[in-house]
Amino acid sequence: HEQNDEMCVHAVASCGDVLKYVKNKTDEVCIKALENEGLAIRYIDKPTAQMCLIAVQQNGFALKFIQQQYELICKTAVFNNPYAIKYVQHKTLELCLLAVRADGNTLQYMHQPSDLICEEAVKSKAEAIKYIYDPSAYILKLALKKKPYVIRYVQECNEGVWLDAIRKNSSVIQFLKNQNEKLIIYAIRQTPTSIKYLDEQPDHLSRLA
């Protein structure tokens, strides 16, 4: 049987990926396919701006296959799925903020992000601190206030930062690389059971517990 438009429209409306096998890709067929599966845009040689918009509305990751990345298309893609920021060619401040405010971990796809972007990222998700090289004291404080255990992702912390984290949750001493006795004593006095996180338990520390 030969393919006709009605048959193709019906097929792609049920499964957008079928567009791959459609010989005559009319606008109607393409749009129906994209409404079902945005990633089907990879089978369209020269998609219109309307097709691109429909694609990213259905699946933000469709941006990966779009060369003409107009602002509205990028914004729609990132709004639909913040991780689509990975495929944005020109990552503007607005788009980066839109992404990190939705999910701080999207920070990993930004090259040399500004302090404002980093700040918004850790406000959204404290774990985003692991994607920040040499975070400022303020950003570090924001992250630790949200989740003290993210101190495990920070390369270097001074004693004051550690004390602050232990004050919030003494179990963070399990991430202490250098066995700083002052910090350990502080943690054990606050929560005696935190001694279980020590590899070595000297007698004088055991007595504290």
Beta strands, then each sheet from edge to edge (+ up, - down):
end
